[in-house]
Amino acid sequence: MEPGPHGVLAAIGGTPLVPLTRLLPDAPFRVFAKLESANPGGSIKDRTAFAMLSAAIESGTVVPGRSTVVESSSGNLGIGLAQACRYFDVRFVCVVDPRTNAQNVAIMRALGAEVHMVTERDAETGEYLPVRIRRVRELATTLPDAYCPNQYANPLNPFAHRTTMREIVDALGAAPDYLLCTISSCGTLRGCAEYAKDHDLPVRIVAVDAECSAIFHEPVGRRLIPGHGAAMPPALLRPGLADEVIHVSDLDCVVGCRRLAAREAILAGGSSGALVSALHRLRDRIPAGATCALVLADTGTRYLDTIYDDAWVTALFGDVTELWDDTLETAAC
Ligand SMILES: Cc1ncc(COP(=O)(O)O)c(C=O)c1O
């Protein structure tokens, strides 16, 4: 295989960093958003998928036309791998659970992936993730020439996100004072943090996790919004990667997403809303003149029947429109 990305995969990375001037118009600091939805598969996970698959092909572990890649994903990595596997003519089996939305499954299938849905929760934790991981192991041993990239432990996952941080620094011409990113497998956080450390960048890294995630503390319930958060601490997590951790609720994600859409015309996914709410919480501590960068992981088009669906939001949280509605906020002033 020739080195470097090919065809559509060459469009991975180099995503835009846009200034957000309307989100917090009176803030004395600058905010920028890295739009990872501009990757061809629509999310941050294209970087991870390409890095893991191309290395496996280069090393001969995966042979196009013969091998099968098996992976567990709640959606975005599955789409990234479906895209990369289709491109390289590698069979792909993705193990998902009922929290994966139907659109993500349809996208993976349209790209030629075979989707295995686990339906039962783990008896001990009540979570789907352990069941998904067990299913992947079974498939990896029963399918011929199977390879599991295992995003939760593969060092190429964080390695792929060093470029995310490098691109932010290049676009700004300097390191941001604050970097906010969400966490699940820890690829984004670790890749950005390690790049910053290796280059002595004076950036404060804020990891944003779901309230009900088990990454940094005992989980306190079930998460509704997929993407950030995890049912167990990821193997890639290392102490000291984040200078600070902020936990946000599902409602915070909805409010953050709706604010981003209303004020900046950016339709982003649930974890991006988590970052917006975390930024609101941090705002009084961010010094004047500082620069903040938010890594917006995916597109909101995959959340149209949840976060951007009024009936879904009202059924779960009641009438919460005033939490993001600009008109109401102005009227109240
Ligand atoms: C929408 C979304 N946000 C955030 C994350 C967390 O990224 P990471 O796995 O790099 O920690 C993911 C991971 O799949 C995701 O899909």
The ligand as a Gaussian input file, in Angstrom:
#p B3LYP/6-31G(d) Opt

LIG

0 1
 C      -19.697000      12.335000      19.755000
 C      -18.488000      11.941000      20.538000
 N      -17.999000      12.795000      21.438000
 C      -16.933000      12.479000      22.186000
 C      -16.305000      11.253000      22.079000
 C      -15.130000      10.934000      22.976000
 O      -13.950000      10.849000      22.245000
 P      -12.783000       9.846000      22.704000
 O      -13.264000       8.453000      22.439000
 O      -11.649000      10.242000      21.828000
 O      -12.520000      10.070000      24.150000
 C      -16.788000      10.335000      21.136000
 C      -16.192000       9.009000      20.985000
 O      -16.694000       8.156000      20.332000
 C      -17.905000      10.681000      20.353000
 O      -18.419000       9.830000      19.445000

